[in-house]
Amino acid sequence: MNIFLLYFTGTYNTRFVTNKLRESLEKEGCTVTTYEIDPLNEEKLDFTPYDIVGLGHPIYGFATPWPFLRFVRKQKFPEGKRVFIYKNSGESYHENDASSKFVLKKLRKDKVKIENEYHFCMPYNIHFRYDDYLIKEMFSKNEKLMRILVYEVLNGIPNLKPYKLWPKVVTTVVAPFQYIAGDVNSFLYKVDMKRCIGCGLCIKSCPKHNIYKDAKGNIKFHHDCQMCMRCSFYCPVDAFNIGFLDDWGWRVNGGYNFKKIESLQVEKPIITSETEGFFECFKEKFENIDKRYNELFEQ
């Protein structure tokens, strides 16, 4: 099959998932084309040569990021085209379930055949830092979910279920605030120029070209921010203050070494039946993945 993967990424988690998906599909003999959305590019894409289109996005505030939704809305998907969604977030709360609600609305308007949706768990780039061994366990479950995705999509086995009322309400209410939050919060962004080493990484990597140097060489901001956290997350000297998120203690600095994490050996599960608190949400998610994986591959 000829498959097209269209995705948006902030701190590259969705790029990581997309690359894993491409590799898995290619092992099944598929030809795979990937396209990473540039928020400043309004290119119209031609989906007619492809048998299946995959749409990938991170979840921001229980919804799709605005650059992704905006780009998808500008596309014209051929009627009857097979499309699936894959998304990722740092937690598996059911409030995320309807995060692709507005994307589905667009796809159904174009009368595509949308029957599959998958939610991968990836480590936070905000709120707090994830332990490497927990990430390794997440990756292990993601590998199973990836195999499930590939098998179901290639064999035309649907898994998309109607969204429940509460997740739909959450996405509907929160999404508008999420879409403007970055622009508003950007008025509070600051860079400690005593700490800054002038590497320019934040300027070069900002997907919205929102960061610049003024005449005095200070790092400044426009007000067209999507809050992807790429600038503060990857700053090599942790020089950023990200406004009210910083005030809440939500800044996370320093990328995860996924290659190193993948090589770790986990002696016993991190998430168990005894897990409580924030990470309790992963119990149901991991159990559902294991159950479906066993149904397909181990019976």
C-alpha positions in Angstrom: 0.0 0.0 0.0 1.0 3.6 -0.6 0.6 5.6 2.7 0.9 9.3 3.4 1.6 10.4 7.0 0.8 14.1 7.6 1.7 15.3 11.1 2.6 18.3 13.3 5.2 18.2 16.1 6.1 20.5 18.9 9.1 19.1 20.8 9.4 16.2 18.4 7.4 13.5 20.2 5.0 13.2 17.3 7.9 13.1 14.9 9.3 10.2 16.9 6.0 8.4 16.8 5.7 9.1 13.1 9.2 7.7 12.3 8.3 4.5 14.3 5.1 4.2 12.4 6.8 4.7 9.1 9.3 1.9 10.0 6.6 -0.4 11.0 4.6 0.1 7.9 7.6 -0.3 5.7 8.3 -3.7 7.3 4.9 -4.7 6.0 5.9 -3.7 2.5 4.2 -0.4 2.4 5.5 2.7 0.6 5.4 5.6 3.1 5.6 9.3 2.6 5.9 11.7 5.6 5.1 15.4 5.6 5.8 17.5 8.7 3.5 20.6 8.8 5.2 24.0 8.8 2.7 26.4 10.4 3.9 29.2 8.0 3.2 27.0 4.9 -0.3 26.9 3.5 0.5 24.4 0.8 -2.4 22.4 -0.6 -1.5 18.7 -0.8 -2.7 16.1 -3.3 -3.8 12.9 -1.5 -5.1 11.1 -4.5 -2.0 9.0 -5.1 -2.2 7.4 -1.7 -4.3 4.4 -0.5 -4.4 5.6 3.1 -3.6 8.9 4.9 -2.5 9.1 8.5 -2.9 12.3 10.5 -0.7 12.7 13.5 -0.7 15.4 16.2 0.2 16.0 19.8 -2.6 16.9 22.2 -2.5 20.4 23.6 -5.0 21.3 26.3 -7.4 18.4 25.4 -7.4 19.4 21.7 -5.4 19.4 18.5 -2.8 22.2 18.2 -4.2 25.1 16.2 -1.4 24.9 13.5 -2.4 21.3 12.8 -6.1 22.0 12.7 -5.7 25.1 10.6 -3.6 23.2 8.1 -5.9 20.2 7.9 -8.9 22.5 7.4 -7.3 24.0 4.3 -6.8 20.6 2.7 -9.3 18.9 0.4 -9.4 15.1 1.1 -10.8 13.0 -1.7 -14.2 11.5 -1.0 -13.9 8.0 0.2 -10.2 8.2 1.1 -9.2 6.0 3.9 -7.9 8.1 6.8 -6.7 7.3 10.3 -5.6 9.4 13.3 -2.7 8.9 15.6 -2.0 11.3 18.5 0.1 11.5 21.6 0.1 13.1 25.0 1.7 12.8 28.4 -1.3 11.2 30.1 -4.2 9.0 29.2 -7.0 10.8 31.0 -10.4 10.4 29.2 -10.6 14.2 28.9 -8.2 13.6 25.9 -10.5 11.2 24.2 -12.3 13.8 22.0 -9.2 15.8 21.3 -9.5 15.1 17.5 -13.1 16.2 17.5 -12.7 19.2 15.2 -10.4 17.2 12.8 -13.1 14.5 12.6 -15.7 17.1 11.7 -13.5 18.3 8.8 -12.9 14.8 7.6 -16.5 13.9 7.7 -17.4 17.0 5.8 -15.0 15.8 3.1 -16.8 12.4 3.2 -13.6 10.4 3.8 -13.6 6.9 5.3 -12.3 7.5 8.9 -12.5 4.4 11.0 -9.4 4.3 13.2 -7.8 6.4 15.9 -4.9 5.6 18.3 -3.5 7.5 21.3 0.2 7.0 22.2 1.7 8.1 25.5 4.9 10.1 25.4 6.7 12.0 28.1 5.8 15.6 29.1 7.6 18.6 27.9 5.7 20.7 30.4 4.4 20.2 34.0 7.1 17.9 35.2 9.9 15.6 33.9 9.2 11.9 33.4 11.5 9.2 34.8 13.4 7.4 32.1 12.3 4.0 33.3 8.6 5.0 33.1 9.3 6.3 29.6 10.8 2.9 28.7 7.6 1.2 29.9 5.5 3.7 27.9 7.6 2.8 24.8 7.0 -0.9 25.4 3.3 -0.3 25.4 3.6 2.0 22.4 5.3 -0.8 20.5 2.4 -3.0 21.1 -0.1 -0.3 20.1 1.9 0.4 17.0 1.6 -3.2 15.9 -2.1 -3.1 16.7 -2.4 0.1 14.6 -0.6 -1.4 11.6 -2.5 -4.6 11.7 -6.0 -3.0 12.0 -5.4 -0.2 9.5 -3.9 -2.5 6.8 -6.6 -5.0 7.3 -9.5 -2.6 7.4 -10.5 -3.3 11.0 -12.2 -0.3 12.5 -11.7 0.8 16.1 -13.1 4.3 16.2 -15.9 4.7 18.7 -18.2 7.7 19.3 -16.8 10.2 21.7 -18.6 10.3 25.1 -20.3 13.5 26.2 -17.8 14.6 28.9 -14.6 14.5 26.7 -16.6 16.4 23.9 -17.6 19.1 26.4 -14.0 19.4 27.7 -12.5 19.8 24.2 -15.2 22.2 23.1 -14.8 24.4 26.1 -11.0 24.3 26.5 -9.9 24.4 22.8 -10.7 28.1 22.2 -8.6 29.1 25.2 -5.8 26.9 24.1 -5.7 28.4 20.7 -5.1 31.9 22.0 -3.1 31.1 25.2 0.3 31.2 23.5 -0.3 34.6 22.0 -1.4 36.0 25.4 1.3 34.3 27.4 4.0 35.4 25.0 3.7 39.0 26.5 5.2 37.5 29.6 8.1 35.5 28.1 11.6 36.5 29.1 15.1 35.3 28.5 17.9 35.7 31.1 20.5 37.4 28.9 23.2 36.9 31.6 22.6 33.1 31.2 22.0 33.1 27.5 25.0 32.0 25.4 23.7 33.4 22.1 23.5 30.1 20.3 20.4 31.1 18.5 18.8 27.6 18.7 15.5 29.1 19.9 15.3 31.4 17.0 16.2 28.8 14.4 13.9 26.1 15.8 10.7 28.2 16.6 8.1 26.8 14.2 6.2 30.1 14.1 9.3 32.4 13.8 8.1 34.1 16.9 11.6 34.7 18.4 14.1 37.3 17.3 17.1 39.3 18.4 16.7 43.1 18.8 19.3 45.7 17.9 21.0 45.2 21.2 21.2 41.4 20.8 18.5 40.6 23.3 16.1 37.7 22.7 12.6 39.1 22.1 9.2 37.7 21.2 6.4 38.5 18.8 3.0 37.4 19.8 2.3 34.5 17.5 3.1 31.6 19.8 1.6 28.1 19.8 3.1 27.1 23.2 4.9 24.1 21.8 7.6 24.6 24.4 10.4 23.9 21.9 12.3 27.0 22.9 12.3 26.5 26.7 12.5 22.7 26.5 15.7 22.6 24.4 17.5 25.8 25.6 21.0 24.4 26.5 21.3 26.8 29.5 17.7 26.9 30.7 17.5 30.7 30.2 13.8 31.0 29.5 10.9 32.2 31.6 7.7 31.1 30.0 5.2 33.4 31.7 2.4 32.1 33.8 3.6 28.5 33.1 6.8 29.4 34.8 4.9 30.9 37.7 3.1 27.6 38.1 6.4 25.7 38.1 5.5 23.9 34.8 8.8 24.6 32.9 10.7 21.4 31.9 14.1 21.9 30.4 16.3 19.4 28.6 15.3 16.9 25.9 14.9 13.2 26.6 17.5 10.8 25.3 15.2 8.4 23.6 18.0 6.3 22.1 19.4 5.7 25.6 16.0 5.1 27.1 15.1 2.4 24.5 18.2 0.5 25.6 17.2 0.4 29.3 16.2 -2.9 30.9 13.1 -2.7 33.2 13.2 -5.4 35.8 9.6 -4.9 37.0 6.6 -2.9 35.9 6.5 0.8 36.9 2.7 1.0 36.5 0.9 -1.7 38.5 -2.5 -2.4 40.1 -1.2 -0.5 43.1 -0.3 2.7 41.2 -2.1 5.7 42.6 -2.2 9.4 42.0 -1.5 11.1 38.6 0.0 7.9 37.0 -3.1 5.8 37.9 -4.6 6.9 34.5 -2.0 4.7 32.8 -3.4 1.5 34.4 -6.5 1.3 32.2 -4.6 2.4 29.1 -1.9 -0.2 29.4 -4.5 -2.9 30.3 -6.5 -2.1 27.2 -3.4 -2.2 25.0 -2.3 -5.6 26.4 -5.9 -7.0 26.0 -6.2 -6.0 22.4 -2.6 -7.1 21.6 -3.4 -10.6 23.1 -6.6 -10.8 21.1 -4.8 -10.2 17.9 -1.4 -11.8 18.3 -1.2 -14.3 21.2 -4.3 -16.4 20.9 
